[in-house]
């Protein structure tokens, strides 16, 4: 039954690729002065770490995560069809998640590739190099969208399609607002609460760094990746449990 | 064999099913009748665990419902449950991946029977075509168990007949079929058993022929259409019914004696009739007010 999800993810990836292509064309035109102005970018001696490109891919994949998380709970109208097939509900759900995770990984690759094309277009391809943090960055680049996906899936797992769409759409502003609120001066109790919430915020992890930053989680990428994967590994099975126990 | 035992379902304080039990042996078609809201769809949904029953259970070939049961179970819900954005062909592809028992050649035959275009998206299908696609998907696995909740909804008369033939054919090959419909005539044609639901309870169940034979109707026509005062005194008449100049007596024993008595009372013509399924149904729900 993952066939439905494969078709749906394929459709979402095509739309994502089209959007990326537009961005790519716009960036290329601007970089080559076609927009009436020219931007000169130099990467200096440090060049561009492959890990940074992968992290950029992680941002791209988070757009897909918000979309994919609505797919399974949005199935409610088709549940009598889906749940009367010789596949257990849990197996069905995990296959859906596996397909979605593959879709997010494809989103990371596509976004990173688009960035490489832009850099190559600038004649700076040699500036790209493998950096030591690449494995941790790669784990974070997939972990953050998975955490996003898990949190959204958990919030939407018992909702009807209208509610599911709302949860997916609200996830972006919600995570941005939480990250922003964590930076502003609030009464101590509220600040503690917001900072606590920020520790469940995938955006804060992927946008964070090793250095202390405002509103963002400061830790090495493997630590931030571990936090994101933990969120994903807790929320996804919980969401599946709720989904499989609902009425069809 | 489908065996439903004591199914009970409550939504808040409202009891939708109240201890529903019925059996459908292999090779049998059981018609499930009831007014709107009587609990027919909930019986299907609870049997298939699409809704969680508060009590009771459904067993299929002696076993509780398991994932593997669906390998030989075809279900057509009352409202077609399809993916609007998938084509007819993609729905078949989905079924072919899900079932080991899926028969592609059979599915093609059924598509032709129901005049469905494989390239059409489900969202472009009419209500009848959606039902038809649900039927194709249910019958393409040659199921041994069939749960059909109003499977002729929206179909034209020819396709309704084709569907009844499919159902009868499945039962003649040994399938157990539970089939709900408001078209009593269809059920009368296809079913050999019936269960009537009223307010979530089974108020009548059994073999249709036996139920029909249990009581006869003696219909007498009087010239003046006047109801004779001595007629109701007849023994063994459970109920009298007027229909214009005709008087109908429902009797469980010795209809010939009732017929003779009516003839003696001055009836112009007297005939003994079998009850049809509609009579059984109307009797079972007698006293219910119109909703």
Interface residues (C-beta under 8 A of the other chain):
Chain A: X1 X3 X4 X7 X77 X78 X79 X80 X81 X82 X83 X84 X85 X86 X87 X88 X247 X248
Chain B: X45 X48 X49 X50 X51 X52 X67 X68 X69 X70 X71 X73 X75 X77 X81 X82 X83 X86 X90 X93 X94 X95 X97 X98 X99 X100 X137
